[in-house]
Amino acid sequence: MRINPAVVAIVGRPNVGKSTLFNRLIRSKKAIVDSTPGVTRDRNYGDVSWQGNRFRLIDTGGIGYPADSSMLNSIRKQAESAISEADLILFLCDGKQGLLWEDREVARLLLKTRKNTLLVVNKIDDLAGNEICLVEPLLADFYKLGMGEPIPISAAHGLNVDTLLDKILTLILSYQPGYEKEGIREIVPISVAIVGKPNVGKSSILNAILGQERVIVDNLPGTTRDAIDTLFEKGDNDASLTQFLFIDTAGIRKKNKVTESLEYYSVLKAIKSIERASVVLLVIDAIEKISTQDKKIVAYMEKTGCAGIIIVNKWDLVLAKRQASVKPALLMDEYKEYIQDKIPYLSHFPIMFTSTLTKEGINRLLSLIEKVSKEHKKWVSTSTLNAVIKLVYSQRKPPSSKGKGLKIYYATQVKTSPPTFLLFVNHPTAISTSYMKYLQNRIRAELKLSATPIQIKLRQRPR
């Protein structure tokens, strides 16, 4: 039996402190916080644990009025989707600015949904010292919204947040009792970061996988600023269920092109997303050349040891320009050779050709992610590993270095993600870079680890 945790959405007009409260509740600086209204544009997910219970929290973009631009419209749609998904709404207002007409418009929208809603008034810093009598005049206007008693908090300083969490938990347990029972099977999702330069189609690929407009897509580079988490399930029942945690990131630009402070933090979030992902999808534009930035992203993927898939997106544009006599498969082979020539050290990363317009490659992508993730977490028995080491060593023995010949006595796997093997040898410094690369390639081939990096560590065997 598996019961999904309750979902709580934070909703309000721009710049009332939604992302600050989100970060406070999930105890992590996951959402970008800035005084510029509209920083949060998509839905951002996080998990909250309180008094032994868990619930899922959604941070949303500010609902702005009038929604006379395509971006404001998109942000509003994302917030409305979060409202539809949520079991409980936290309607956040700004106590310093007081009740504004935009708050009334958001309240009307929420009242129509008939969802359980807590009215939360943020930036009440006078809560320090429990001087509630000083706070009540600031809350008086908010009773006019007809949404019950406002809960005063200071998200920035954590004041009265524990009271808010208690009220959230009380409401959750009232309609979903025992939703966090012992014995419920916990499924660990495959974390998948989608990275690449701006405007290569990262968000479009995610939307194509999900079958809905989960992430805002705009033809202006830099639309995605936060690293947005999306939990996606594949399978009809618990036995066959696989969960994917997709992390859609901001486009990674060259340092000399990162001028705004917001964009600087967006790039930093993208890099951090690579570090916490087990599988990284590097999206490149089929009609553009491989850039130095693409190479740097691959190098960073290699450094962190994550598994990766190279996605050549917008392949339909290449096919539209091809000559009728050239088969698509030949074009793919030609492009793969081009990639291998430009980035020779990514030979173990599978390459997939996609088009979000024609849906080519999209349906096979989830299965490939599962395969790559499985290899990334693979554990090899000691006997199997030593048989492979013996085979590859016998087929090509290392050259002597400074009169010292390398001997491999024994091998064992010490960790996964990526598979890491420890080799006990006579002289660790006697191995050359070329022979280490030979060992990596042959071990990967013999153990059928074609889609994941592996790491080999050497240790001198005690005499």
C-alpha positions in Angstrom: 0.0 0.0 0.0 1.3 3.5 -0.8 -0.4 6.7 0.1 0.9 9.9 -1.5 1.7 12.8 0.9 -0.6 15.8 1.1 0.2 18.7 -1.2 0.3 22.3 0.1 0.6 25.3 -2.3 1.8 28.8 -1.4 -0.1 31.3 -3.4 -0.2 35.1 -3.5 0.6 38.3 -5.5 4.2 39.0 -6.4 6.8 39.9 -3.8 5.0 38.9 -0.6 7.7 36.4 0.4 6.4 33.1 -1.0 9.9 31.8 -1.9 11.3 32.9 1.5 8.5 30.9 3.3 9.1 28.0 0.9 12.8 27.9 1.8 12.0 28.3 5.5 9.6 25.3 5.5 11.7 22.9 3.4 14.8 24.1 5.4 16.9 24.7 2.3 17.7 27.7 0.0 16.2 25.9 -3.0 14.1 28.8 -4.4 15.9 32.0 -5.6 14.9 34.9 -3.4 15.2 38.5 -4.7 13.4 41.8 -4.2 12.6 41.8 -7.9 8.9 40.8 -8.4 8.3 37.8 -10.6 11.6 35.9 -9.8 9.6 32.7 -9.3 7.9 31.8 -12.6 7.3 28.1 -12.5 6.0 25.7 -9.8 8.8 24.6 -7.4 8.4 21.5 -5.3 9.9 20.5 -1.9 9.2 18.2 1.0 8.4 19.4 4.5 8.8 17.2 7.7 7.1 18.3 10.9 6.5 16.3 14.0 7.1 13.0 12.3 4.8 13.8 9.4 5.6 14.9 5.8 3.8 16.9 3.2 4.8 18.2 -0.3 5.1 22.0 -0.7 4.7 24.0 -3.9 6.1 27.4 -4.4 4.4 29.4 -7.2 4.9 32.6 -9.1 3.2 35.7 -8.0 -0.3 36.2 -9.5 -0.1 39.6 -11.1 -2.8 41.9 -12.3 -3.7 42.8 -14.9 -2.4 39.7 -16.7 -1.8 41.6 -20.0 1.5 39.9 -21.0 2.2 36.4 -22.1 4.6 35.9 -19.2 2.1 37.0 -16.5 -0.5 34.8 -18.2 1.9 31.8 -18.0 2.8 32.5 -14.4 -0.9 32.7 -13.5 -1.6 29.4 -15.3 1.2 27.7 -13.3 -0.2 29.0 -10.1 -3.7 27.8 -11.0 -2.3 24.4 -11.8 -0.7 24.3 -8.4 -4.0 25.3 -6.8 -5.8 22.5 -8.6 -3.2 20.0 -7.5 -3.0 21.1 -3.9 -5.0 19.7 -0.9 -4.4 22.9 1.1 -3.6 26.5 0.1 -1.5 29.0 2.0 -2.7 32.4 0.8 0.3 34.7 1.6 -0.1 38.5 2.0 2.3 41.2 3.0 1.7 42.7 6.4 4.0 45.7 5.9 2.2 46.9 2.7 -1.2 46.0 4.1 -4.2 44.7 2.1 -4.0 45.7 -1.5 -6.5 45.3 -4.3 -4.4 42.6 -5.9 -4.8 40.5 -2.7 -8.6 40.8 -3.1 -8.4 39.5 -6.6 -6.3 36.5 -5.6 -8.8 35.9 -2.7 -11.7 35.9 -5.2 -9.8 33.3 -7.3 -9.2 31.1 -4.3 -12.7 31.3 -2.9 -14.1 30.0 -6.2 -12.0 26.9 -5.8 -13.6 26.0 -2.5 -10.2 24.5 -1.4 -9.1 24.5 2.3 -7.2 27.7 2.7 -5.1 29.3 5.4 -4.7 33.1 5.3 -1.1 33.9 6.2 0.2 37.4 6.7 4.0 37.7 6.3 6.6 40.3 7.3 5.1 40.8 10.7 8.5 41.3 12.4 6.8 42.8 15.6 6.1 39.2 16.6 9.5 39.2 18.4 8.8 39.2 22.1 5.2 37.9 21.6 3.8 41.4 21.5 0.6 40.1 19.9 -1.3 43.3 20.9 1.0 45.3 18.6 0.3 42.9 15.7 -3.5 42.8 15.8 -4.0 46.3 14.3 -1.8 45.2 11.3 -4.1 42.2 10.7 -7.5 44.0 11.0 -7.9 44.7 7.3 -7.2 41.1 6.3 -10.4 39.9 8.0 -12.3 41.7 5.2 -11.2 38.9 2.8 -13.6 36.5 4.4 -11.0 33.8 4.7 -10.9 33.3 8.4 -8.4 34.4 11.0 -5.1 35.5 9.6 -1.9 33.8 10.8 0.9 36.4 11.4 4.4 35.2 10.6 7.8 36.4 9.6 9.2 34.0 7.1 12.6 35.8 7.0 13.1 35.4 10.7 11.1 32.2 11.3 8.7 33.9 13.8 5.5 32.0 14.5 6.3 29.5 11.6 5.9 26.6 14.1 2.3 27.7 14.7 1.7 27.8 11.0 3.1 24.3 10.6 0.9 23.0 13.5 -2.2 24.4 11.8 -1.2 22.9 8.4 -0.7 19.5 10.0 -4.0 19.7 11.9 -5.9 20.3 8.6 -4.0 17.6 6.7 -4.7 14.9 9.3 -8.3 15.9 9.5 -9.0 14.8 5.9 -6.2 12.3 5.4 -5.7 10.5 8.7 -2.6 8.3 9.1 -1.3 9.3 5.6 2.3 8.6 6.9 1.8 5.1 8.4 4.7 2.8 9.0 5.0 0.0 6.4 4.1 2.2 3.4 6.5 1.5 0.6 8.8 4.4 -0.1 9.8 4.8 -3.7 13.1 6.6 -4.3 12.8 8.6 -7.5 15.5 8.7 -10.2 16.8 12.3 -10.0 17.2 13.7 -13.5 18.7 17.2 -14.2 18.0 18.8 -17.6 20.9 21.1 -18.5 22.3 23.0 -21.4 22.7 26.4 -22.9 19.8 28.8 -23.0 17.0 28.3 -25.5 17.9 24.7 -26.6 14.5 23.3 -25.6 15.0 22.0 -22.1 11.6 23.0 -20.8 9.9 21.8 -24.0 11.5 18.4 -23.6 10.2 18.1 -20.0 6.7 19.2 -21.1 6.7 16.6 -23.9 7.6 13.9 -21.4 4.9 15.0 -19.0 2.3 15.5 -21.7 1.3 18.8 -20.3 2.7 22.3 -19.9 4.3 21.8 -16.6 7.1 24.3 -17.1 6.7 27.7 -18.7 8.1 27.7 -22.3 9.0 30.9 -23.9 11.2 31.7 -27.0 13.2 34.2 -24.9 16.4 32.8 -23.5 16.5 32.7 -19.7 12.8 32.0 -19.0 13.6 29.4 -16.4 15.4 30.9 -13.4 14.9 28.5 -10.6 15.9 24.8 -10.7 12.3 23.4 -10.9 11.6 20.0 -9.5 8.8 17.9 -11.0 7.9 14.4 -9.7 6.6 12.2 -12.5 5.4 8.6 -12.1 5.4 5.8 -14.7 3.6 2.5 -14.2 0.1 1.3 -13.5 0.6 -0.2 -10.0 3.0 -0.2 -7.1 4.9 -3.2 -8.4 5.7 -1.6 -11.7 5.9 2.0 -10.5 8.9 4.1 -11.3 9.2 7.7 -10.1 11.3 10.4 -11.8 12.3 13.6 -10.2 13.0 16.0 -13.1 15.0 19.1 -12.4 14.6 21.7 -15.1 17.3 24.3 -14.9 18.2 27.7 -16.2 20.4 27.8 -19.2 24.2 27.8 -18.5 25.9 30.7 -20.2 29.6 31.6 -20.4 30.8 33.6 -17.3 31.4 36.7 -19.3 27.8 36.7 -20.5 26.4 36.4 -17.0 25.7 40.0 -16.0 22.6 40.1 -13.9 22.9 38.9 -10.3 19.7 36.8 -10.8 21.2 35.1 -13.8 24.4 34.4 -11.8 22.4 32.6 -9.1 20.4 30.7 -11.9 23.6 29.3 -13.3 24.8 28.4 -9.8 21.5 26.5 -9.3 22.0 24.6 -12.6 25.4 23.5 -11.5 24.1 22.4 -8.1 21.4 20.5 -9.9 24.0 18.4 -11.7 25.6 17.6 -8.4 22.4 16.2 -6.9 21.2 14.4 -10.0 22.0 10.7 -10.7 21.2 11.2 -14.4 21.9 14.4 -16.4 20.3 15.1 -19.7 22.5 17.5 -21.7 20.4 19.2 -24.3 22.2 20.6 -27.4 20.7 22.3 -30.4 20.9 20.1 -33.6 21.3 23.1 -35.8 24.1 24.8 -33.8 27.7 23.7 -33.4 29.1 22.1 -30.3 30.4 25.0 -28.2 33.0 25.4 -25.6 30.2 25.7 -23.0 28.8 22.3 -24.0 32.2 20.8 -23.5 32.5 22.4 -20.1 29.1 21.0 -19.0 30.2 17.5 -20.1 33.5 17.9 -18.2 31.5 18.9 -15.1 29.2 15.9 -15.5 32.3 13.7 -15.7 33.8 15.4 -12.6 30.7 14.8 -10.5 30.4 11.2 -11.7 26.8 11.4 -12.7 25.4 9.3 -15.5 24.4 11.2 -18.6 22.5 11.2 -21.8 23.2 13.6 -24.7 20.0 14.9 -26.3 20.3 16.3 -29.8 17.1 18.4 -29.9 15.3 20.0 -32.8 16.2 17.1 -35.0 13.2 17.8 -37.2 14.9 21.0 -38.4 17.9 18.9 -39.6 15.6 16.4 -41.4 13.8 19.2 -43.1 17.0 20.4 -44.7 18.4 16.9 -45.6 18.6 15.7 -49.1 16.0 13.1 -50.1 18.7 10.6 -51.0 20.3 10.7 -47.5 18.7 8.4 -44.9 17.9 9.7 -41.4 20.0 6.9 -39.8 23.1 8.0 -41.8 22.6 11.6 -40.7 22.5 10.4 -37.1 25.7 8.4 -37.5 27.3 11.4 -39.1 26.2 13.7 -36.2 27.4 11.1 -33.6 30.8 11.1 -35.2 30.8 14.9 -35.1 30.0 14.8 -31.3 32.6 12.2 -30.6 35.2 14.2 -32.5 34.4 17.4 -30.5 33.9 15.8 -27.1 35.9 12.5 -27.3 35.7 11.8 -23.5 31.9 11.3 -23.5 31.9 7.9 -25.3 30.0 6.3 -22.5 27.1 8.8 -22.7 24.2 7.6 -24.9 23.1 10.0 -27.7 19.4 10.4 -28.5 17.8 12.5 -31.2 14.6 14.3 -30.3 12.0 16.6 -31.6 9.4 18.1 -29.3 7.4 19.1 -32.4 7.2 15.6 -33.9 7.7 13.8 -30.5 10.6 11.8 -32.1 12.6 10.0 -29.3 10.5 11.3 -26.5 8.7 8.0 -25.8 12.0 6.1 -25.6 13.6 8.6 -23.3 12.1 7.4 -20.0 13.2 3.8 -20.7 16.8 5.0 -21.5 16.9 7.0 -18.3 15.9 3.9 -16.3 18.6 1.9 -18.1 21.2 4.5 -17.4 20.2 4.8 -13.8 20.3 1.1 -13.3 23.8 0.9 -14.6 24.8 3.9 -12.4 23.7 2.0 -9.3 25.0 -1.4 -10.3 26.9 -3.5 -7.8 29.3 -6.2 -9.2 30.2 -9.3 -7.2 33.9 -9.5 -6.2 34.4 -12.8 -8.1 33.0 -11.4 -11.3 35.0 -8.2 -11.0 38.3 -10.1 -10.4 37.6 -12.4 -13.4 37.2 -9.3 -15.6 40.3 -7.7 -14.2 42.3 -10.9 -14.9 41.0 -11.0 -18.5 41.7 -7.4 -19.4 45.1 -7.5 -17.7 46.2 -10.6 -19.6 45.1 -9.2 -22.9 47.2 -6.1 -22.5 49.8 -5.7 -19.8 50.9 -2.3 -18.8 54.3 -1.0 -19.9 57.0 -0.6 -17.2 57.5 2.9 -15.7 60.9 3.8 -14.3 61.8 0.1 -14.2 58.6 -0.8 -12.3 56.0 -3.0 -13.8 52.4 -2.8 -12.6 50.8 -5.8 -11.0 47.1 -6.0 -10.1 46.6 -8.5 -7.2 42.9 -8.0 -6.2 39.9 -5.8 -6.9 36.6 -5.0 -5.2 33.8 -2.5 -5.6 33.6 0.1 -2.9 30.5 2.2 -3.9 27.9 2.9 -6.5 26.6 6.0 -8.3 29.0 5.8 -10.1 30.4 2.3 -9.8 33.8 2.7 -8.1 36.4 -0.1 -8.0 39.4 -0.3 -5.8 42.4 -2.2 -7.2 45.2 -3.4 -4.9 48.5 -3.1 -6.8 52.2 -3.2 -6.2 53.1 0.3 -7.4 50.1 2.8 -7.7 52.3 5.4 -9.4 53.5 3.0 -12.1 50.2 3.2 -14.1 50.1 5.5 -17.1 47.1 7.7 -18.0 46.6 5.7 -21.2 46.5 2.3 -19.4 44.0 3.7 -16.8 41.8 4.7 -19.7 42.2 1.2 -21.2 41.1 -0.3 -17.9 38.1 1.9 -17.7 36.9 1.2 -21.2 37.5 -2.6 -21.0 35.9 -2.9 -17.5 32.9 -0.9 -18.7 32.5 -3.1 -21.8 32.9 -6.4 -20.0 30.5 -5.5 -17.2 28.0 -3.9 -19.6 28.3 -0.5 -18.1 28.1 1.3 -21.4 26.0 4.2 -20.2 27.6 5.3 -16.9 31.0 6.6 -15.9 33.1 4.4 -13.6 35.9 5.3 -11.2 39.0 3.3 -10.5 41.1 3.9 -7.4 44.5 2.3 -6.7 45.9 1.2 -3.4 49.2 -0.4 -2.7 48.9 -3.9 -1.2 50.6 -4.2 2.2 53.7 -6.4 2.0 
